[in-house]
Amino acid sequence: MSPLKPSKTVFGPKDSLISEEDLGNPGEYPFTRGIQKDMYRGRLWTMRQYAGFGTAKESNKRYKLLLDKGQTGLSVAFDLPTQMGYDSDDLMAKGEVGKVGVAVSSLEDMEILLKDIPLNKVSTSMTINATAGILLALYICVAKKQKVSLKEIKGTIQNDILKEYIARGTYIYPANHSLRLISDIFSYCKDNVPQWNTVSISGYHIREAGATAIQEAAFTLANGLTYVQAALDSGLDIDDFATRLSFFFNGHNNFFEEVAKFRAARRMWAKFMRERFKAKNPKSWLMRFHTQTAGVTLTAQQPDNNIVRVSLQALAAVCGGTQSLHTNSKDEALGLPTELAATIALRTQQIIAYESGAADVVDPLGGSYYVESLTNEIEAKALEYINKIESMGGVIRCIENGFIQKEIQNSSYDFQKKVDSKEEIIVGVNQFVEKELIKTPILKVSPKLERSQVARLKKYKKVRNIKVVQKNLEQIRNAAKTKSNLMPLFVEALEAKCTLGEISHALRDVFGLYKENVVI
């Protein structure tokens, strides 16, 4: 996780040599300087604060609060049972319902979550992976109930299962079946939900696990290449789905390195899409990405310092050309964000947007000898990683043999040693320490919310037609054994009052479970 150390203290023209073809103009291939000609002069990035806790009703209140305060897009956090494909009343969910996100088991839950939020006017991002298709189907069901055309709804599902195997752990099915589900979503959205981003290829969690900036860029792009190839192998044309691919990066503390990382990743992806995969549509060459500031850098000690960290990280994302941004709250090292802390985090984005001047020009650090040198260095070293992964048989093989996990573990261990020796300074933790801990209000999820969620779900299940439910679940099992697209069946089953957990279990019956290869 340690940043690159500059090879010298002063950089000049010879250090930043780059061809005009590789630099280009904003809005032109290879998009080093940004994917739009005018960037934020034409439209600011989407301010999308990640939120969700307890029940759908509680989270709906938080969404409305953030929208009232100027947030311009929703970002939904789901609890662990929802992410792992368990209903709130499942024994496996006990004690975890609503703790790290909102509990969504049924169409009723999704309707409550989105109550009074017009889906034709708000873009919604959902951080969900193994059960991404089911959650998207729930969103589609609500849009249909709102009489909103599916051609109008906009948003993103994370849907990035490879990084779950690598760094996070909320996986369910083996890799080949997971990739099949992802390709089904690509195909379904192409025809039915054309403005939906079908995957958010995520380096965020890879970085949170301890990866360096170079590793984050390399492993994220390698995962992206794997998804593209899986979709091509399923029979899709590159330009049928590539325009709806999106990315999700971490915004860390080293300001210049982060700006260079974003610029390098954008250039690399454009080259892969045009030169390797021969995409014809220029929109297929674009790397559109969301940024979230780095949760792992937040400290429980002196939590007000986190406001400064988040401000620097957010400014780096803006100077690097992000399309949307989440700023973490100062109290997230202690618990879920309070309303006050979430408001300060949103105001941080608004101050950058309207007061800092960073949005007034495109790629404001472009041409900096240091930044251009860093951009070149990150690109070269990330490409070395990607080439090595491909020479070893690809991402899935490198997950199975533990190569990627070991690389992240080694980087994390190296950084911790530097913190312990004070080679890396963390203000308030290993230097400039206060003797007394600062008391900070913490948001706590009441156990009553879990009880009310479970009671309501049991009532929902009790009044439905169980024969219709069983018929729909059997159709999903049968289709899972074939190459049929599962997305239409998910929508039909949810409208028939099947639940997320029941659909997930039906798929478990056919696909089985992923067994992690423990890396030591």
C-alpha positions in Angstrom: 0.0 0.0 0.0 3.0 2.3 0.3 3.1 5.0 -2.4 5.8 5.1 -5.1 8.8 7.0 -3.9 10.0 9.6 -6.4 13.4 8.7 -8.0 14.5 12.3 -7.4 13.3 15.5 -6.0 13.1 17.7 -9.1 11.5 16.7 -12.4 11.9 18.3 -15.8 10.9 18.0 -19.4 13.1 14.9 -20.0 11.4 13.0 -17.2 7.9 13.4 -18.7 8.6 12.6 -22.3 5.4 11.3 -23.9 4.2 11.2 -27.4 1.3 13.4 -28.6 -0.5 10.2 -29.5 -0.3 8.9 -25.9 -1.3 12.3 -24.4 -3.9 13.6 -26.8 -6.6 16.1 -26.0 -9.4 15.7 -23.5 -12.3 13.7 -25.0 -10.0 12.1 -27.6 -8.3 8.7 -27.7 -6.5 7.5 -25.6 -8.4 9.7 -23.1 -5.3 10.3 -20.8 -6.6 13.8 -20.1 -10.3 12.8 -19.6 -13.2 11.2 -21.4 -15.0 14.4 -22.2 -13.9 17.5 -24.1 -15.2 19.9 -21.5 -15.3 17.6 -18.4 -16.7 19.5 -15.4 -17.3 22.7 -17.3 -20.1 20.9 -19.1 -21.4 18.9 -16.1 -20.1 18.2 -12.6 -19.4 14.6 -11.5 -22.2 12.8 -9.8 -22.1 13.2 -6.0 -23.2 9.8 -4.9 -22.9 9.1 -1.2 -22.9 5.4 -0.2 -25.6 4.8 2.4 -27.8 2.1 3.8 -28.5 0.6 7.2 -31.2 -1.3 9.1 -34.5 -1.7 7.3 -35.6 -0.3 3.9 -37.7 2.3 5.7 -34.7 3.7 7.7 -32.5 3.8 4.6 -35.2 5.5 2.6 -35.1 8.3 5.1 -31.3 8.7 4.8 -31.6 8.8 1.0 -34.2 11.6 1.1 -32.0 13.5 3.6 -29.0 13.3 1.3 -31.0 14.2 -1.8 -32.4 17.2 0.0 -28.9 18.3 0.9 -27.7 18.2 -2.7 -26.6 14.7 -3.5 -27.1 14.0 -7.2 -27.3 10.2 -7.2 -28.1 7.3 -4.9 -25.6 4.6 -3.8 -27.1 1.7 -1.9 -25.2 -0.4 0.7 -26.7 -3.8 1.4 -26.3 -5.9 4.5 -24.2 -9.0 4.5 -27.1 -11.5 4.3 -28.4 -9.7 1.2 -24.9 -9.8 -0.3 -24.5 -13.5 0.4 -28.0 -14.5 -0.8 -29.8 -15.1 2.5 -33.2 -13.8 3.4 -33.4 -11.8 6.7 -35.3 -14.7 8.4 -32.6 -17.2 7.5 -30.6 -18.7 10.5 -27.4 -17.7 8.7 -28.6 -14.0 8.8 -29.2 -13.8 12.5 -27.4 -10.9 14.1 -26.3 -9.4 10.8 -29.6 -8.0 9.5 -29.2 -4.4 8.6 -25.8 -4.0 10.3 -23.5 -2.9 7.4 -26.2 -2.0 5.0 -29.9 -2.3 4.3 -31.7 -5.6 4.4 -33.5 -6.4 1.1 -35.1 -9.8 0.7 -38.3 -9.1 -1.2 -40.0 -6.9 -3.7 -41.8 -5.3 -0.8 -38.4 -4.3 0.7 -37.2 -2.7 -2.5 -40.5 -0.8 -2.9 -40.1 0.6 0.6 -36.4 1.4 0.0 -37.3 3.5 -3.1 -40.6 5.0 -1.9 -41.2 8.4 -3.4 -37.9 8.3 -5.3 -38.7 8.7 -9.1 -36.5 6.2 -10.9 -36.7 8.0 -14.2 -35.0 11.0 -12.6 -32.4 9.5 -10.2 -29.4 7.4 -11.1 -28.9 4.6 -8.6 -25.7 2.6 -7.9 -26.0 -0.7 -6.0 -23.0 -2.3 -4.4 -23.9 -5.9 -4.9 -22.0 -8.8 -6.5 -23.0 -12.4 -6.1 -26.7 -11.5 -6.1 -26.4 -8.6 -8.5 -28.8 -10.0 -11.1 -31.5 -10.5 -8.4 -31.1 -7.0 -7.0 -31.2 -5.5 -10.5 -34.4 -7.5 -11.2 -35.9 -6.1 -8.0 -35.1 -2.6 -9.2 -36.7 -3.3 -12.6 -39.8 -4.6 -10.8 -40.1 -1.4 -8.9 -39.6 0.7 -12.1 -42.4 -1.3 -13.7 -44.7 -0.6 -10.8 -43.8 3.1 -11.1 -44.8 2.9 -14.8 -41.2 4.0 -15.7 -39.9 2.8 -19.0 -36.9 0.4 -18.6 -35.2 2.4 -21.4 -35.2 5.4 -19.0 -33.7 4.0 -15.8 -30.1 4.7 -15.1 -27.6 3.2 -12.6 -24.9 0.7 -11.9 -24.6 -2.7 -10.2 -21.2 -3.5 -9.0 -21.5 -7.1 -10.2 -17.7 -7.7 -9.9 -17.3 -11.2 -8.5 -13.6 -11.6 -9.3 -12.5 -9.0 -6.7 -14.7 -10.9 -4.2 -12.5 -14.0 -4.7 -9.4 -11.8 -4.5 -10.0 -9.4 -1.7 -13.5 -9.2 -0.1 -15.2 -12.6 0.3 -18.9 -12.1 -0.5 -19.0 -14.7 -3.2 -21.5 -17.6 -3.5 -21.0 -19.6 -6.7 -17.9 -21.0 -8.5 -16.2 -18.7 -11.0 -17.5 -20.2 -14.2 -21.1 -19.9 -13.1 -20.5 -16.4 -11.7 -19.2 -15.3 -15.1 -22.2 -16.9 -16.8 -24.5 -14.7 -14.5 -22.5 -11.6 -15.4 -22.7 -12.3 -19.1 -26.5 -12.9 -18.8 -26.8 -9.4 -17.3 -24.7 -7.9 -20.1 -27.0 -9.5 -22.7 -30.3 -8.7 -20.9 -29.4 -5.0 -20.3 -28.3 -4.5 -23.9 -31.9 -5.3 -25.1 -33.9 -4.1 -22.1 -32.1 -1.6 -19.9 -29.7 0.2 -22.3 -28.7 3.0 -19.9 -27.7 0.7 -17.1 -24.0 0.1 -16.3 -23.9 -3.7 -16.1 -20.7 -3.9 -14.0 -18.5 -1.7 -11.9 -15.1 -3.3 -12.1 -13.7 -2.6 -8.7 -10.2 -1.8 -7.6 -11.5 -0.2 -4.4 -11.6 -3.4 -2.3 -8.3 -4.6 -3.8 -6.7 -1.4 -2.5 -8.5 -1.6 0.8 -7.0 -5.1 1.3 -3.5 -3.6 1.1 -2.6 -3.3 -2.6 -0.4 -0.5 -4.0 -1.7 2.0 -6.6 0.1 0.0 -9.3 -1.5 -3.3 -8.2 -4.9 -1.7 -7.9 -4.7 -0.5 -11.5 -3.2 -3.8 -12.8 -5.5 -6.2 -11.0 -8.6 -4.2 -11.8 -7.9 -3.9 -15.5 -7.0 -7.6 -15.6 -10.4 -8.4 -14.1 -12.0 -6.2 -16.7 -10.3 -8.0 -19.5 -11.6 -11.3 -18.1 -15.2 -10.0 -18.1 -14.8 -8.8 -21.6 -13.5 -12.1 -22.8 -16.2 -14.1 -21.0 -18.9 -11.9 -22.7 -17.3 -12.5 -26.1 -17.1 -16.2 -25.4 -20.8 -16.2 -24.7 -21.5 -14.8 -28.2 -21.8 -11.1 -27.6 -20.2 -8.5 -29.8 -17.7 -6.2 -28.1 -19.8 -3.0 -29.0 -22.9 -4.7 -27.7 -21.8 -4.4 -24.1 -18.5 -2.4 -23.8 -20.2 1.0 -23.7 -21.9 0.0 -20.4 -18.8 -1.2 -18.5 -17.7 1.1 -15.7 -15.0 1.1 -13.1 -14.7 1.8 -9.4 -11.4 3.1 -7.9 -10.0 4.0 -4.5 -8.9 7.5 -3.8 -5.8 7.4 -1.5 -3.7 9.9 0.4 -0.8 10.4 -2.0 -2.3 13.1 -4.1 -0.1 13.0 -7.2 0.2 9.3 -7.4 -3.6 9.0 -7.3 -4.1 11.5 -10.1 -1.5 9.7 -12.2 -3.1 6.3 -11.5 -6.5 7.5 -12.9 -4.8 8.9 -16.0 -2.7 5.8 -16.6 -5.7 3.4 -16.1 -7.8 5.4 -18.5 -5.2 5.3 -21.2 -4.5 1.6 -20.8 -8.1 0.6 -21.0 -8.7 2.6 -24.2 -5.7 0.9 -25.8 -7.0 -2.6 -24.8 -10.5 -1.9 -26.1 -9.4 -0.5 -29.4 -6.3 -2.4 -30.2 -6.8 -5.8 -28.5 -10.6 -6.2 -28.8 -11.0 -4.1 -32.0 -14.0 -2.2 -30.6 -15.4 0.1 -33.3 -17.6 2.4 -31.2 -15.5 5.1 -29.6 -17.7 4.9 -26.5 -16.5 1.4 -26.0 -12.9 2.8 -25.5 -13.9 5.0 -22.6 -13.1 4.1 -19.0 -15.9 5.7 -17.0 -15.2 5.4 -13.3 -16.6 6.1 -9.8 -14.2 6.9 -7.0 -14.6 6.4 -3.2 -12.2 7.9 -0.8 -10.1 5.4 1.1 -11.8 3.8 4.1 -8.6 2.1 5.2 -6.9 5.4 5.7 -9.5 6.6 8.2 -8.5 6.5 11.9 -10.4 6.1 15.1 -7.8 8.3 16.7 -8.5 12.1 16.2 -11.4 11.4 13.8 -11.6 15.0 12.7 -8.3 14.5 10.9 -10.3 12.2 8.5 -12.1 15.3 7.1 -8.7 16.5 5.8 -7.7 13.1 4.4 -11.0 12.8 2.6 -10.7 16.3 1.2 -7.3 15.5 -0.3 -8.5 12.1 -1.7 -11.6 13.7 -3.2 -9.6 16.5 -4.9 -7.2 13.9 -6.4 -10.2 12.0 -7.9 -11.6 15.3 -9.4 -8.2 16.3 -10.8 -7.9 12.7 -12.1 -11.2 13.0 -14.0 -13.7 10.9 -12.1 -17.3 10.6 -13.3 -18.8 10.2 -9.8 -17.6 10.4 -6.3 -18.3 9.2 -2.7 -16.6 11.0 0.2 -16.3 8.9 3.4 -17.6 10.3 6.6 -15.1 11.2 9.4 -16.6 8.6 11.8 -16.5 5.5 9.6 -13.5 4.0 11.5 -15.9 3.8 14.5 -19.3 2.9 12.9 -21.9 3.8 10.3 -22.0 7.5 9.5 -24.2 9.8 11.6 -26.3 12.4 9.7 -23.9 15.2 10.7 -20.8 13.3 9.5 -22.5 12.3 6.2 -23.5 15.9 5.6 -19.9 17.1 6.1 -18.7 14.5 3.7 -21.2 15.7 1.0 -20.3 19.3 1.7 -16.6 18.4 1.1 -17.5 17.5 -2.5 -19.6 20.6 -2.9 -16.8 22.9 -1.7 -14.4 21.2 -4.2 -16.9 21.7 -7.0 -17.9 25.3 -6.4 -15.1 26.9 -4.4 -11.8 25.2 -5.2 -11.4 26.0 -8.9 -10.5 22.4 -9.7 -13.5 22.0 -11.9 -12.8 25.1 -14.0 -10.3 23.4 -16.4 -9.9 19.9 -17.8 -6.9 17.8 -16.5 -5.5 20.7 -14.5 -2.3 18.8 -13.7 -1.7 17.6 -17.2 1.7 18.7 -18.4 3.2 18.6 -14.9 6.6 17.0 -15.3 6.1 14.9 -12.2 2.5 13.9 -12.9 3.3 12.8 -16.5 6.4 10.9 -15.3 4.2 9.1 -12.7 1.5 8.4 -15.2 4.1 6.7 -17.5 5.6 4.8 -14.6 2.3 3.5 -13.3 1.2 2.4 -16.8 4.5 0.6 -17.5 4.5 -1.3 -14.1 0.8 -2.1 -14.3 1.3 -3.6 -17.8 4.1 -5.8 -16.4 1.7 -7.2 -13.9 -1.1 -7.8 -16.5 1.3 -9.5 -18.8 2.6 -11.7 -16.0 -1.0 -12.7 -15.0 -1.8 -13.6 -18.6 1.4 -15.6 -19.0 0.3 -17.6 -15.9 -3.0 -18.5 -17.4 -5.2 -15.5 -16.6 -7.0 -14.0 -13.6 -9.0 -17.1 -12.5 -5.9 -19.3 -12.6 -4.0 -16.6 -10.6 -6.8 -16.5 -8.0 -6.7 -20.3 -7.7 -3.0 -20.5 -7.2 -3.0 -17.5 -4.9 -0.6 -15.3 -6.9 -2.8 -12.1 -6.7 -3.7 -12.6 -3.1 -0.1 -13.1 -2.1 1.0 -10.0 -3.9 -1.6 -7.9 -2.0 -0.7 -9.6 1.3 3.0 -8.8 0.8 2.2 -5.2 0.0 0.0 -4.9 3.1 2.7 -6.5 5.3 5.4 -4.2 3.9 3.3 -1.1 4.6 2.5 -2.2 8.2 6.2 -2.7 8.9 6.9 0.8 7.7 4.1 2.2 9.9 5.6 0.3 12.9 9.0 1.7 12.2 7.6 5.2 11.5 9.0 5.1 8.0 5.4 5.9 7.1 3.7 8.5 9.4 0.0 8.3 10.2 -0.9 11.5 12.0 -2.6 10.7 15.3 -1.6 7.0 15.2 2.2 6.7 15.2 3.1 10.4 15.4 1.4 13.5 16.9 -0.6 11.3 19.2 -3.1 12.7 21.8 -3.2 11.1 25.2 -6.9 11.3 25.5 -9.3 9.7 23.0 -11.8 12.1 21.5 -15.4 11.0 22.1 -17.4 10.8 18.9 -21.1 10.1 18.5 -21.7 6.7 16.9 -24.7 5.5 14.9 -26.0 2.2 16.3 -28.5 0.0 14.6 -31.2 -1.1 17.0 -31.8 -4.8 17.4 -35.5 -3.9 17.1 -35.0 -3.2 13.4 -33.9 -6.8 12.7 -36.9 -8.2 14.6 -39.4 -6.0 12.7 -37.7 -6.9 9.4 -37.9 -10.6 10.1 -41.6 -10.3 11.2 -42.6 -8.4 8.1 -40.8 -10.8 5.8 -42.5 -13.9 7.4 -45.8 -12.2 6.9 -44.9 -11.5 3.2 -44.1 -15.2 2.7 -47.2 -16.4 4.5 -49.8 -14.7 2.3 -48.4 -15.6 -1.2 -49.3 -18.5 -3.5 -46.7 -21.1 -2.6 -47.4 -23.2 -5.6 -46.6 -20.3 -7.9 -43.5 -19.6 -5.9 -42.3 -23.2 -6.2 -43.1 -23.3 -10.0 -40.9 -20.2 -10.6 -38.1 -21.5 -8.5 -38.1 -24.8 -10.4 -38.0 -22.8 -13.7 -34.9 -21.1 -12.5 -33.3 -24.4 -11.5 -34.0 -25.9 -14.9 -32.8 -22.8 -16.8 -29.6 -22.7 -14.7 -28.8 -26.2 -16.2 -29.0 -24.7 -19.7 -27.5 -21.6 -21.4 -30.8 -19.7 -21.1 -30.6 -16.1 -19.9 -31.7 -16.1 -16.2 -32.6 -12.4 -15.9 -36.2 -12.6 -17.3 -36.9 -15.5 -14.9 -35.6 -13.5 -11.9 -38.0 -10.7 -12.8 -40.9 -13.1 -13.2 -40.1 -14.9 -9.9 -39.8 -11.7 -7.9 -43.1 -10.4 -9.2 -44.6 -13.8 -8.1 -43.2 -13.0 -4.6 -40.2 -15.3 -4.6 -37.5 -13.9 -2.4 -33.8 -13.2 -2.9 -32.8 -16.0 -0.6 -35.1 -18.5 -2.3 -33.7 -17.6 -5.8 -30.1 -17.8 -4.5 -30.8 -21.2 -3.0 -32.3 -22.4 -6.3 -29.0 -21.4 -8.0 -27.0 -23.1 -5.2 -28.8 -26.3 -5.9 -27.4 -26.3 -9.5 -24.2 -24.3 -9.4 -22.9 -25.4 -6.0 -20.6 -23.2 -3.8 -17.2 -21.6 -4.4 -14.5 -23.1 -2.2 -11.7 -20.7 -1.5 -8.1 -21.9 -1.9 -6.5 -20.6 1.3 -3.3 -18.8 0.7 -0.5 -18.9 3.3 
